[in-house]
């Protein structure tokens, strides 16, 4: 993502989704911003290696970046920033 697109994406210009429930969310997101301390039952990030990030509580203000394609919260709330097309 070039610098201009990144600036627009950080401002939510490509769209955002707010989630505070336990509904499964799918899409093309580049960042999740934790609004209220959040824990994930599902967090799918393409090309992520290492331990799963499920069951870990993320503090409010945490930004999780990557090629995010699906997530399900077990608690908390997040803004999911959409990737530019």
Protein Blocks (a to p, Z undefined) as FASTA:
>chain_A
ZZklmmmmmnopnopaddfbfbdcedddfbdcdfbdcddfbdcdehiacjdfehiacdeh
iacedjdfbdcdfedcdddddddZZ
